[in-house]
């Protein structure tokens, strides 16, 4: 009779199957308890342009005393996007064996690459401005659960936007709508920091995507960052989004026209 014995350890768990003719296990307890699930990414920072296709790398292996090995045919894969600043996770794709399910705005755009058995990299097509951010690849095998995070940067430019009616005339909602009309989105703090590091300066404060209000300063002076202060990104914190009014900092992968600073 075919017998199965479930063996557990603090390191991992696995089912040991005995051969019918000899009651000899296919894997010994020591072999299984020393095998660990590992999840890795060739690169944890990937960049692309809006409209392009990109691969977010992720693969899993089983590491033991004798090197990489494999004892499972079916594991569960989950790809999510980490939403900042709340750190909530948005579902993108879930897979069990060869079966995949894609969620939300990623339907028709996301799939696992599967170049080999352990390749669970995410292929993302027709990248949008909203795709910029932090992603998590999670592999679940029984009681083992490992993950790796990959940062996707959508290349583009941060630029200031001011209401036609004058300086500081936009609520957060109006700032979002104004950027949308320019085929853009409110810039994230990460995008603002990258722009500042590349030399961007603007002395009027504007809304960012996390509902904060900031402005970048390269050379501090009286009306722009304060006399004798260090360069950096000045912050007004998180004003009341229903009443506070400022300009906006938008982000786009393409910026038609001429951009002038003064």
QUIRA-V68382 format. One line per field, one symbol per residue. ss: DSSP state (h for helix, s for strand, l for the rest). phi: phi as a letter, one per 30 degrees, with the letter a starting at -180 (. if undefined). psi: psi as a letter, one per 20 degrees, with the letter a starting at -180 (. if undefined). A space follows every 10 residues. Layout:
# QUIRA-V68382
ss: ???
phi: ???
psi: ???
This chain:
# QUIRA-V68382
ss: lllsssssll llssssssll llllslllhh hhhllsssss llllssssll lllsssllss ssssllsssl lllllsssss sssllllsss ssssssllss sslhhhllls ssllllllsl lsssllllhh hlssssssss sllsssssss ssssllssss slsllsllls lhhhhhhhhh hlllssllhh hhhhhhhlll lllllsslll llssssslll sllsslllll lsssssslll lllllsssss ssllllllll ll
phi: .dcbbccbbd dabaccccdd dbhcddbded dddcccdbbb bebcbbbace jdcbccdabb bccbecjebb bccbbccbcb cdcccdidcc dcabbbiccb bcbhddeicb addhdbecdb dccbchecdd dekccbcbcb bidcbbbbcb cccddlbcbd bbdedkdhbb deddddddde dchbbedded dddddddcjd baccdbdcdd icbbacbcbd aedbjjdidd dlcdbcibdd ddbdbbdbcc bbdbbdjccc cb
psi: ppqppopqri grqqpppqqh hikpqhprgh ggijpqpppr phpjoqqrqp irqqpoqpqq rppahjaprp iqhprppppr pooqjhjqpp pgqpqocipq pqrbiipiiq rqglhahjok qpppqlprhi ipapqppppp ocipoqrqqp ppooqbqpqq pqqhjrqmkp rgghgghggg hjlaqpqrhg hgghgghjjp ppjpqqqrhj jrprqpphoq rfjnippjqq qaoqpjbnro ihhqpaaqor pqhqnqapoq q.
